[in-house]
Amino acid sequence: MQKIELEISFFGAFRKYERTGPLRLTLAAGAGMAAVKAAIAEALDPAASDLLKVSALADAQQVLSSAHVFDTSAQLVLLPPVSGG
């Protein structure tokens, strides 16, 4: 089974969970958004799980949908929801 590497940078409320740089995960190619978020949740403090559920992942071009499938390695950002206007 082919593996992919995901490098995830944190922004906003997630910034406090970034220890020594981006989070690096190794997952099976074809992993879906739910699997990626589950792997992130496992790597972070359990207190972050509720925020993670309502947050988005984005690559350099776009915010990724919940149906996104990760077939290749990627650099991502984790974006918490924002309020204000």
N, C-alpha and C positions, 0 to 999 in steps of 0.2 A: 504494500500500500504506500502510495506516495505521500510524503509529508510536506507541509508548508510552514513557513515562519511568518508570524505576525508580530509587528513592532507597534505598540500602542502608546501614544503620548496622551497625557491627561490635561484637561483644561477645567477652568472654573472650580466648582466644588470638589472635583476629583484631584486637583493639584496636590492636596495634602497626602495623597496615597502614593505619589511618585517618589520612590526612595532614592535611587541612584541613576535615574534616567528612565527611558521608556520601558514598559513591560514587554517582555519577549515571551511569546507562546509558540509552541510547536504542536500543530494539530494535523489530523488527516486531511488531505485534499478533499474538497467537496463538503467541508464542514459548513453548516448553516449558521445563521445569525444567532439562533438560540444556543448552539454549542459554543460559539465564540463568547457570548455573554456569560455562559456558565463557567467557562474557563477563566474569564476575567474575575468573576465573583469568587471563585475558589482562591485566586491569587491575592485578592484584596481583603481588607478588614470586613467581617460580616456586617458591620454597621453600614457599609456602602451598598448592600444588596437592594434596598428599596429605591435608592437613587438610580442605580444601574438599570432597573426595570423600565424607567421612564426616560432613559438617555439614548442618544443616537451615536452610531459610529459613522465616520466619514473617511474617505480617502482624499487624495489631492484634487479630485474632480467633483465629488458630490457626496451628499449625505446618503448613506446606504439604506435600502429598504429592509424590512424585517424578513423578506423573502430572499435576500442576497445569499449567494453561495460563494464560498472562498475556494477557488480552484488553484490560485497561485499565491505566492508569498506577497505580502503587502505591508505598507506603512499606513497606519490608521491613527485617527484621533478620536478620543472619547469625549463627547459633548453632552454635558448635563443640560436639562431644560433651563431656560432663562425667563425672568419676568421683568416687567418694566416696559417702557415704551417711549 
